[in-house]
Amino acid sequence: MRKELLKNHDMYLERKKLYAGHGFDIDKERKFVLDRAEPLYGYILEVGTGKGHFTLTLAKEGYEFTSVDISKEEQDIAILNLRYCGLENKVKFLIEDAEQLSFEDKSVDVILSINTAHHLKDPYKVLDQFIRIVSFEGKIVISDFNDKGFGILEKIHADEGRTHSRSDIAMRDIEQYIRGKGFQVKRYESEYQDVLIAFMQVV
């Protein structure tokens, strides 16, 4: 098990180094999102664990939360990343389809979905789920790459002989859709990504 942890951690560091070589500081970008998202409170849900970069950021800050992803393979990598740092007990990991989340209506206080929107087959179904489960006092935090960020992502995948698939949805489409559902939305921009923070409007 220790050998597996060390190998996975080496891969994690190599990935960070690869991004840094293109000018993208993973830790800095995650901290930018977290600073805008805070305060985090109540029941916290991360949708789109992926390899756990933001999951690790939250856990290192001391938060206890649930993280869901449709891919067990991706989530297993995230679990190893947290286990290496002794933070696995901070997170409840679940395999779920974001289009059909199992959480009850208005049962989640903070929903975080970081660099996931461009992977979604039907983003609006997922947004409807977020709107359904977020509490009246809660908030939805969505962040994804901007054009410059996607440019770096595409270069990295090209270097690896792969292509990076992405949906046609843009953050402005997400913002417009959520506003149309009665939410107030604050928008923030870093060099590489956009962040939306959505709250229920107080009548």
C-alpha positions in Angstrom: 0.0 0.0 0.0 2.8 2.4 0.8 4.4 1.8 -2.6 1.0 2.6 -4.2 0.7 5.8 -2.2 4.2 7.0 -3.1 3.7 6.2 -6.8 0.4 8.1 -6.9 1.9 11.0 -5.0 4.8 11.2 -7.5 2.3 11.3 -10.3 0.4 14.0 -8.5 3.6 16.1 -8.2 4.5 15.5 -11.8 1.1 16.7 -12.9 1.5 19.9 -10.8 4.9 20.4 -12.3 3.5 19.9 -15.8 0.9 22.6 -15.3 3.4 24.9 -13.7 5.6 24.6 -16.8 2.8 26.2 -18.7 2.4 29.0 -16.1 -0.6 27.4 -14.3 -0.1 27.1 -10.5 -2.7 24.5 -9.5 -2.5 25.4 -5.8 -2.8 29.1 -6.5 -5.9 28.7 -8.7 -7.6 26.4 -6.2 -6.9 28.9 -3.4 -8.4 31.7 -5.6 -11.6 29.7 -5.9 -11.7 28.9 -2.2 -11.1 32.5 -1.1 -14.1 33.6 -3.1 -16.3 30.7 -2.0 -15.7 31.1 1.7 -17.3 31.1 4.2 -18.3 27.4 3.8 -20.8 26.1 6.3 -23.3 23.4 7.1 -23.4 20.4 4.8 -20.8 20.8 2.1 -20.9 18.9 -1.2 -18.3 18.7 -3.9 -19.6 17.6 -7.2 -16.9 16.2 -9.5 -14.1 14.8 -7.4 -11.9 14.1 -10.4 -8.3 13.4 -9.2 -9.0 15.4 -6.1 -7.0 18.6 -6.5 -9.8 20.8 -5.0 -10.8 18.0 -2.6 -7.4 18.1 -1.2 -7.5 21.9 -0.9 -10.7 21.7 1.1 -9.5 18.9 3.4 -6.2 20.8 4.1 -8.3 23.7 5.2 -10.0 21.5 7.8 -13.4 21.1 6.1 -15.4 17.9 6.4 -17.6 17.3 3.4 -19.0 14.8 0.9 -17.5 14.5 -2.6 -19.2 12.7 -5.5 -18.0 11.6 -8.9 -19.3 9.3 -11.6 -15.9 7.8 -12.2 -14.6 5.3 -9.6 -11.2 5.3 -11.3 -10.8 9.0 -10.9 -12.1 9.1 -7.4 -9.7 6.2 -6.4 -6.8 8.5 -7.4 -8.3 11.3 -5.3 -8.6 9.0 -2.3 -4.9 8.1 -2.6 -4.0 11.8 -2.7 -5.9 12.4 0.5 -4.6 9.3 2.2 -1.0 10.3 1.5 -1.7 13.5 3.5 -3.6 11.7 6.2 -6.8 13.5 5.3 -9.0 10.7 3.9 -11.2 10.8 7.0 -12.3 14.4 6.2 -14.2 13.3 3.2 -17.1 11.0 2.5 -16.7 9.7 -1.1 -19.7 8.6 -3.2 -20.1 7.4 -6.7 -23.0 9.3 -8.2 -24.3 10.7 -11.5 -24.6 14.5 -11.1 -27.7 14.4 -13.3 -29.5 12.3 -10.6 -28.1 13.2 -7.3 -29.4 11.2 -4.3 -29.6 14.1 -1.9 -33.0 15.3 -0.6 -34.4 18.7 -1.6 -32.9 21.7 0.1 -30.5 19.4 2.1 -27.1 20.9 1.1 -25.8 24.2 2.3 -22.8 24.6 0.0 -22.3 23.0 -3.4 -18.9 23.2 -5.1 -18.2 22.1 -8.6 -14.7 23.0 -9.8 -13.5 22.5 -13.4 -16.3 20.0 -14.0 -18.9 21.9 -16.1 -17.1 21.4 -19.4 -17.2 17.6 -18.9 -20.9 17.3 -18.4 -23.1 15.7 -21.1 -26.2 17.7 -20.0 -25.1 20.7 -17.9 -28.6 22.0 -17.4 -29.8 18.7 -15.8 -26.9 19.0 -13.4 -27.7 22.7 -12.7 -31.3 21.7 -12.0 -30.1 19.2 -9.4 -27.9 21.8 -7.8 -30.9 24.1 -7.6 -33.1 21.3 -6.2 -30.8 20.3 -3.4 -29.3 23.6 -2.2 -30.8 25.0 1.0 -32.5 28.4 1.0 -29.6 29.8 3.0 -27.0 28.0 0.9 -24.9 28.8 -2.1 -23.7 27.2 -5.3 -20.0 27.6 -6.3 -19.1 26.8 -9.9 -15.7 27.4 -11.4 -14.3 26.4 -14.8 -11.4 27.4 -17.1 -11.6 30.5 -19.2 -10.2 30.5 -22.7 -6.6 30.9 -21.5 -7.0 28.1 -19.1 -8.5 25.8 -21.7 -5.6 26.7 -24.0 -3.1 25.4 -21.4 -5.2 22.3 -20.8 -5.3 21.6 -24.6 -1.5 22.0 -24.8 -0.9 19.6 -22.0 -3.2 17.0 -23.5 -1.6 17.4 -26.9 1.8 16.8 -25.3 0.5 13.6 -24.0 -1.0 12.6 -27.4 -4.5 13.1 -26.2 -7.4 15.6 -26.9 -9.4 17.3 -24.2 -13.2 17.0 -24.9 -15.4 19.8 -23.6 -19.1 20.7 -23.9 -20.3 23.8 -25.7 -21.6 25.4 -22.5 -19.9 28.6 -21.3 -19.8 30.1 -17.9 -22.0 33.0 -19.1 -24.6 30.4 -20.1 -24.5 28.9 -16.7 -24.8 32.3 -15.1 -27.8 33.3 -17.2 -29.5 30.0 -16.5 -29.1 30.2 -12.7 -30.2 33.9 -12.7 -33.3 32.8 -14.6 -34.1 30.4 -11.7 -34.2 33.3 -9.2 -30.6 33.3 -7.9 -28.2 36.2 -7.5 -24.8 35.5 -8.9 -21.4 37.0 -8.2 -18.7 36.5 -10.8 -15.0 36.5 -10.2 -12.1 36.0 -12.7 -8.5 34.8 -12.2 -6.0 34.6 -15.0 -7.1 31.1 -15.9 -10.6 30.5 -14.7 -14.0 32.1 -13.9 -15.9 31.6 -10.6 -19.7 31.9 -10.1 -21.2 32.2 -6.6 -25.0 31.8 -6.6 -27.4 32.6 -3.8 -31.1 32.5 -3.5 -32.6 36.0 -3.9 -34.2 37.3 -0.7 -37.8 38.4 -1.3 
